[in-house]
């Protein structure tokens, strides 16, 4: 259904011309409409796909349509192969199953896919033809820097996470797999490569991939699996590039939410690195098996004063550990109990079992109440999720990171 011309006519300048062009020349662009029957085939065969998840009733979706189509036309001239770059769209009202599959909660949402895999960072840049086209060009650029001398490896930025591949030749299955991994994870790691005679000294047992972690004295780690097995090398590289405990900020809060996992958060003062180190150690010791069921995060107490207020805490109370289930916020009783064997893990297991939610509404389980201790008054409940209270109900992180307006 085309948007109402009366709604769109007041838009000035270039946008007005694009809207008129879109209304009266709807066939000039090759935007692929996705549905449950074709989505997997189209996305799996596309090197890069930018998908517009929209709703016809949404004014911003209506305004984005002509811009999105014009950007598609520009990029199509530069990348004529239909599988190099695909511009596609999903009507989320008609295909709510697809919207749910990709956790779409606002419109319009632009998601990037590589060979069928959705990238965790959606497009949040300016909604203009130039900006969208530049974004696609950037995504098509080579994410791997080729080194011409191994001395360059000694000068890499050791504050970053570096993945280095040493290959006999670029035209090989080993390198193509490495390139696929780099395309997906280049926002999280720096990727470098060396070939032929330049890399020979590092290929004493064949093609080789190593990880240089942050820190001048941190030892290298070598990938020992098959270099043609994408799943193996991707899992290994992701483990190295994405820290087990990540920082949540105003800028990435929405992205982390879109991963769909509850948060285990350490709130700490920025210069309190000791508490952060203890938290990281206990997460690695107690909760490594829970990776994939909950996100481990840390947050600056000063910056997140508002969320702390919703759990009756202030920066003076930090460090504080809490779980945000996106329904409610649950506070770990005492930071000093962090190193008690199994205590932090039980806290997370109580989330998964529903115990935290049950006690949120009904007070401590009777078996957990000491003799003579009164059960919590049902009228006094712990605070709701602090991140939910920061924003309108349709989106938790609106105030953390306002959605870019068109």
ChimeraX attribute file (.defattr): number of C-alpha atoms within 10 A of each C-alpha:
attribute: neighborCount
match mode: 1-to-1
recipient: residues
	/A:1	5
	/A:2	10
	/A:3	17
	/A:4	11
	/A:5	11
	/A:6	7
	/A:7	11
	/A:8	16
	/A:9	13
	/A:10	10
	/A:11	12
	/A:12	10
	/A:13	8
	/A:14	11
	/A:15	19
	/A:16	16
	/A:17	14
	/A:18	20
	/A:19	23
	/A:20	16
	/A:21	14
	/A:22	19
	/A:23	16
	/A:24	9
	/A:25	11
	/A:26	13
	/A:27	10
	/A:28	12
	/A:29	18
	/A:30	16
	/A:31	18
	/A:32	15
	/A:33	14
	/A:34	21
	/A:35	17
	/A:36	11
	/A:37	8
	/A:38	11
	/A:39	17
	/A:40	14
	/A:41	13
	/A:42	17
	/A:43	23
	/A:44	16
	/A:45	17
	/A:46	21
	/A:47	19
	/A:48	24
	/A:49	25
	/A:50	24
	/A:51	26
	/A:52	26
	/A:53	25
	/A:54	25
	/A:55	19
	/A:56	18
	/A:57	12
	/A:58	13
	/A:59	16
	/A:60	16
	/A:61	19
	/A:62	21
	/A:63	21
	/A:64	20
	/A:65	22
	/A:66	24
	/A:67	22
	/A:68	25
	/A:69	22
	/A:70	22
	/A:71	20
	/A:72	23
	/A:73	18
	/A:74	15
	/A:75	20
	/A:76	19
	/A:77	9
	/A:78	11
	/A:79	14
	/A:80	10
	/A:81	11
	/A:82	13
	/A:83	16
	/A:84	15
	/A:85	25
	/A:86	26
	/A:87	24
	/A:88	23
	/A:89	22
	/A:90	23
	/A:91	17
	/A:92	22
	/A:93	14
	/A:94	12
	/A:95	14
	/A:96	14
	/A:97	13
	/A:98	19
	/A:99	18
	/A:100	11
	/A:101	8
	/A:102	15
	/A:103	13
	/A:104	18
	/A:105	15
	/A:106	15
	/A:107	19
	/A:108	24
	/A:109	19
	/A:110	20
	/A:111	21
	/A:112	21
	/A:113	22
	/A:114	20
	/A:115	18
	/A:116	18
	/A:117	15
	/A:118	18
	/A:119	14
	/A:120	15
	/A:121	16
	/A:122	17
	/A:123	17
	/A:124	13
	/A:125	14
	/A:126	13
	/A:127	17
	/A:128	18
	/A:129	22
	/A:130	13
	/A:131	13
	/A:132	23
	/A:133	19
	/A:134	14
	/A:135	14
	/A:136	18
	/A:137	14
	/A:138	11
	/A:139	18
	/A:140	15
	/A:141	9
	/A:142	13
	/A:143	21
	/A:144	19
	/A:145	12
	/A:146	15
	/A:147	17
	/A:148	14
	/A:149	12
	/A:150	15
	/A:151	9
	/A:152	10
	/A:153	16
	/A:154	8
	/A:155	8
	/A:156	14
	/A:157	14
	/A:158	15
	/A:159	11
	/A:160	15
	/A:161	20
	/A:162	23
	/A:163	25
	/A:164	22
	/A:165	24
	/A:166	25
	/A:167	24
	/A:168	19
	/A:169	15
	/A:170	15
	/A:171	9
	/A:172	11
	/A:173	13
	/A:174	22
	/A:175	21
	/A:176	15
	/A:177	17
	/A:178	24
	/A:179	20
	/A:180	16
	/A:181	20
	/A:182	23
	/A:183	20
	/A:184	21
	/A:185	20
	/A:186	18
	/A:187	13
	/A:188	17
	/A:189	22
	/A:190	21
	/A:191	24
	/A:192	19
	/A:193	24
	/A:194	24
	/A:195	20
	/A:196	13
	/A:197	14
	/A:198	17
	/A:199	22
	/A:200	17
	/A:201	11
	/A:202	18
	/A:203	18
	/A:204	9
	/A:205	8
	/A:206	11
	/A:207	18
	/A:208	22
	/A:209	24
	/A:210	17
	/A:211	22
	/A:212	25
	/A:213	20
	/A:214	15
	/A:215	12
	/A:216	10
	/A:217	9
	/A:218	10
	/A:219	11
	/A:220	12
	/A:221	13
	/A:222	14
	/A:223	15
	/A:224	12
	/A:225	12
	/A:226	12
	/A:227	20
	/A:228	15
	/A:229	13
	/A:230	16
	/A:231	13
	/A:232	15
	/A:233	20
	/A:234	19
	/A:235	12
	/A:236	16
	/A:237	22
	/A:238	17
	/A:239	11
	/A:240	19
	/A:241	21
	/A:242	14
	/A:243	14
	/A:244	15
	/A:245	19
	/A:246	15
	/A:247	16
	/A:248	21
	/A:249	17
	/A:250	14
	/A:251	12
	/A:252	14
	/A:253	17
	/A:254	22
	/A:255	15
	/A:256	20
	/A:257	18
	/A:258	15
	/A:259	15
	/A:260	15
	/A:261	17
	/A:262	20
	/A:263	22
	/A:264	25
	/A:265	23
	/A:266	27
	/A:267	29
	/A:268	24
	/A:269	20
	/A:270	13
	/A:271	9
	/A:272	12
	/A:273	11
	/A:274	10
	/A:275	19
	/A:276	21
	/A:277	11
	/A:278	13
	/A:279	24
	/A:280	20
	/A:281	15
	/A:282	20
	/A:283	21
	/A:284	16
	/A:285	15
	/A:286	16
	/A:287	19
	/A:288	12
	/A:289	11
	/A:290	15
	/A:291	13
	/A:292	10
	/A:293	13
	/A:294	20
	/A:295	21
	/A:296	26
	/A:297	23
	/A:298	22
	/A:299	21
	/A:300	20
	/A:301	23
	/A:302	16
	/A:303	15
	/A:304	19
	/A:305	14
	/A:306	17
	/A:307	20
	/A:308	21
	/A:309	13
	/A:310	18
	/A:311	19
	/A:312	12
	/A:313	16
	/A:314	19
	/A:315	18
	/A:316	11
	/A:317	13
	/A:318	19
	/A:319	21
	/A:320	26
	/A:321	21
	/A:322	20
	/A:323	24
	/A:324	22
	/A:325	22
	/A:326	17
	/A:327	14
	/A:328	19
	/A:329	24
	/A:330	24
	/A:331	20
	/A:332	18
	/A:333	12
	/A:334	10
	/A:335	17
	/A:336	9
	/A:337	12
	/A:338	20
	/A:339	15
	/A:340	10
	/A:341	12
	/A:342	14
	/A:343	15
	/A:344	23
	/A:345	20
	/A:346	13
	/A:347	19
	/A:348	22
	/A:349	15
	/A:350	15
	/A:351	19
	/A:352	15
	/A:353	10
	/A:354	11
	/A:355	15
	/A:356	24
	/A:357	18
	/A:358	14
	/A:359	18
	/A:360	20
	/A:361	15
	/A:362	16
	/A:363	21
	/A:364	16
	/A:365	13
	/A:366	11
	/A:367	7
	/A:368	10
	/A:369	13
	/A:370	9
	/A:371	8
	/A:372	6
	/A:373	8
	/A:374	11
	/A:375	14
	/A:376	16
	/A:377	10
	/A:378	11
	/A:379	9
	/A:380	11
	/A:381	13
	/A:382	17
	/A:383	17
	/A:384	18
	/A:385	20
	/A:386	22
	/A:387	25
	/A:388	22
	/A:389	17
	/A:390	17
	/A:391	16
	/A:392	11
	/A:393	10
	/A:394	10
	/A:395	15
	/A:396	21
	/A:397	23
	/A:398	17
	/A:399	16
	/A:400	17
	/A:401	16
	/A:402	12
	/A:403	16
	/A:404	9
	/A:405	9
	/A:406	12
